[in-house]
Amino acid sequence: MSSLDWVFSSAREALYGRQVPRLKTTRESAIITIPTPRRVRLLSDGLNPVVEVGQAIEGGKLVARSPVNERFQRRIHASLTGTVTAVREDHIIIEGDLPERPPLTHGVPEWIAPEAIRDTSREAGLIGMGGGMFPTYVKLSHPAPIEVVLVNGCESEPYLTCDHRVLVEQRDQANCGAELAMRAVGARQGMIVDREINYPGGYERLLIHDTLGKVVPKRGLPRDVGVLVMNVQSALALHEAVCLGRPLIDRVITVDGDAVGRPGNYRVPIGTELGHLQKVCEIDAAKAAMILTGGPMMGTAADEATPVTGGTGAVIALTAEELGDYRPQPCIRCGQCMEVCPYNLPVAHLVESPHKVVLDCIECGACQFTCPARRPLIEELRRAKAVVTAWD
């Protein structure tokens, strides 16, 4: 057993002993398409708009793109058919109706070339939909040899079940996307990994280790060990882009928490504001002590104006009872944060005295979950990373 193997296993054993709850109460909730929002707010910071106020637009049409000299190219497309009502520096607003979704289909076209798959993923605006939001075409374009494509359907973050529902209802389409990714990178093996696993087992480095027995080096990437990992909905989006000509304009999210009157899995246009979801899903603002986009371990606080992005996997509305007493207290130097860290980082020290090893942090939230002082360690670690990055 390598030293990194030991750190992974001992950290997870410590974390599992603290029982991160799964809370998969919406696992059997079929996907529902939400009623049309009045408008969508498409985040476009750093992009050049290709539309103007008052312009009529069809769902799926390009609204903004990266400057041509940008290293990583991004595209965003209209998620409603209607009218552009605002073009701001960091967002574009469209009012209208939902475009029709194409009929379900699957099967990889035999004639399509790897380069065409990569080009299509770029122009369709495909990104990592597990939260990272890294452009899919970049993953599919790297010259490093790829042996295996893993589609990550483990979804170990508490509450989230949206990827599970996609696999239940659209597995053939996700399989097609996985086969397209294999063709794009020349991989001979591909698999969808959807076993139930405790947090943080779904994190890609741990997934690779547990599934293939390979260890991604610190600050390395899956491609360094011949693996490409993609999210279930990223695979589905690749299928829809290549086989149906449909860009990324919606996704499935989980809405849950004790402040939610109608929890479930919803297909939502990209750019839908949380205020609309609050009405549709009957989120009780009086009961909600905190609303998060993403899960409770790695999510971020949100408000009514926060839009759903391609990387938003959930909207979680938690009551005070669910949160418990989360008021931060001074560090008691117990060392539990280091004990559960997958990389054995001295968390308490790093947030006080940033060091370059903080860049090894994967922000899984294990330290924050186990901290008896309820310190906001993820926020503090992100600040430490920013300090270290500024040194360069």
Secondary structure, 3 states (H helix, E strand, C coil): CCHHHHHHHHHHHHHHCCCCCCCCCCCCCCEEECCCCCEEEEECCCCEECCCCCCEECCCCEEEECCCCCCCCCEEECCCEEEEEEECCCEEEEEEECCCCCCCCCCCCCCCCHHHHHHHHHHCCCECCCCCCCEHHHHHHCCCCCCEEEEECCCCCCCCCHHHHHHHHHHHHHHHHHHHHHHHHCCCEEEEECCCCCCCCCCHHHHHHHHHCCCCCCCCCHHHHCEEEEEHHHHHHHHHHHHHCCCCCEEEEEEECCCECCCEEEEEECCEEHHHHHHHCCECCCCEEEEEECCCCCCEECCCCCECCCCCCEEEEEEHHHHCCCCCCCCCCCCHHHHHCCCCCCHHHHHHCCCHHHHHCCCCCHHHHHCCCCCCHHHHHHHHHHHHHHHC
